[in-house]
């Protein structure tokens, strides 16, 4: 059984298969209602029927383990410093900040594969460009791109469900924001840790920035979600992806759907891998609220960083760069005036 009654860790499990078939009108309406309930409650839910095969996931996990097992020098050969303003590549343990504190993870930043001939790459747009791939793990590239393709297809379908849940035409988001979405993908490795007296988080409390995040995680657990009932675990469930909404969907809906704080602590005693794909508006899209009001002061007071998404004005790229620059301060120096390319 799927739906809100089959919750795990306080989070519902939703079968999204009907969202791939517009002819299944009644089932899609039911899924839309389940999405609305989940987004109004915690902003997090599991999905089945997502179309990402077990073989694709297994291959991604296998090749990722091979990458993180490489000597440091091999990983440094594709360090983020070499990715330029595309901001792709490997970062070391403690190299990413959340709320100003180093996270206890290392990772590989990836995204939509764009060649040097692409107009946005030629114009120097930040966070656009080619991925960096390790020569020692040749199978990683195909594994990542296969997973990204399948997961992006699922995200497009889920956004149809979100649109229906808001009383909009199913194609609303694709028409206005995601015909050319910003798709960023991360592979995170949380090393096994001995118990520490000091509380150390794999990644500290935060919200995601865009529309949707789809997460595959291994069997180690560690993801925690701040629901109205307090912090709950979001353990791995076989055959599912975890979905959560981001700040831009919060902004568009005027807080009707809220991006939810979450964090990770690896207490499994073994290494942990996670695979979040961020499906976000076109980098140059102006993000406008749907016709709902929002209390900016109340929103600012409840947020982990004290910044209200409803007070923001500008493109999604402006918002994303402002957030990412706090995680990687060096990005500000590399990108310089990011508004230049967006004005052309």
Secondary structure as GFF3:
##gff-version 3
##sequence-region A 1 344
A	DSSP	beta_strand	3	8	.	.	.	ID=ss1
A	DSSP	beta_strand	11	15	.	.	.	ID=ss2
A	DSSP	three_ten_helix	17	20	.	.	.	ID=ss3
A	DSSP	alpha_helix	25	41	.	.	.	ID=ss4
A	DSSP	beta_strand	44	48	.	.	.	ID=ss5
A	DSSP	alpha_helix	54	68	.	.	.	ID=ss6
A	DSSP	alpha_helix	72	76	.	.	.	ID=ss7
A	DSSP	three_ten_helix	80	86	.	.	.	ID=ss8
A	DSSP	beta_strand	89	91	.	.	.	ID=ss9
A	DSSP	beta_strand	97	98	.	.	.	ID=ss10
A	DSSP	beta_strand	101	102	.	.	.	ID=ss11
A	DSSP	beta_strand	106	111	.	.	.	ID=ss12
A	DSSP	alpha_helix	119	122	.	.	.	ID=ss13
A	DSSP	alpha_helix	139	165	.	.	.	ID=ss14
A	DSSP	alpha_helix	172	173	.	.	.	ID=ss15
A	DSSP	pi_helix	174	178	.	.	.	ID=ss16
A	DSSP	beta_strand	182	190	.	.	.	ID=ss17
A	DSSP	beta_strand	203	206	.	.	.	ID=ss18
A	DSSP	beta_strand	212	217	.	.	.	ID=ss19
A	DSSP	beta_strand	223	227	.	.	.	ID=ss20
A	DSSP	beta_strand	230	233	.	.	.	ID=ss21
A	DSSP	beta_strand	241	245	.	.	.	ID=ss22
A	DSSP	alpha_helix	247	252	.	.	.	ID=ss23
A	DSSP	beta_strand	262	264	.	.	.	ID=ss24
A	DSSP	beta_strand	272	280	.	.	.	ID=ss25
A	DSSP	alpha_helix	296	302	.	.	.	ID=ss26
A	DSSP	three_ten_helix	309	311	.	.	.	ID=ss27
A	DSSP	alpha_helix	316	327	.	.	.	ID=ss28
A	DSSP	alpha_helix	330	335	.	.	.	ID=ss29
A	DSSP	alpha_helix	339	342	.	.	.	ID=ss30
###
